[in-house]
Structure formats: structure tokens, C-alpha cells
């Protein structure tokens, strides 16, 4: 039993987001995650513990956005709709 519809297509908003996201290099998100970890460590060392925790938690969001970016590039709506419509 398959729950995935073969005729599923993305709406216009999702297509626009995918088009813009696909323009970003994948390593941008990796560098953003590493930067947030470095900033978090710096904040911790300067005694700003709560701010350090807040900034350190951004790394997971950046990495998740990087995964989304990669999926869009490989399996986005353009993969099934070559005309990009």
C-alpha cells in the first residue's frame, strides 16, 4: 500500500521557494552551522552562557536547511517538471 501520490505536484509558493533555495550553495549551511558553534563557544568563554546556548542551537537549524537545500537540488519539483512550471 503506497501513501505517496504519483500525481502530486507542488504549489506555486513551494516552487518559488525551491527555485530560490536551489541557488544557494550547499556548503553555505555547513559554514553557517560551524560559525554558530564557534560564536557559541566564544560567548561561553566570555561569560554569556544563556546567549551561548541560544546561538549554539542555531547549528541544527542550519544543518536541517542544508539537508532541505540538497533534497531540493536532487529531488525538487524541477526533477519531475523539466519545464519548471
Helices and strands as residue ranges (DSSP letters): H 12-21, H 27-45, H 49-56, H 58-75, H 77-80
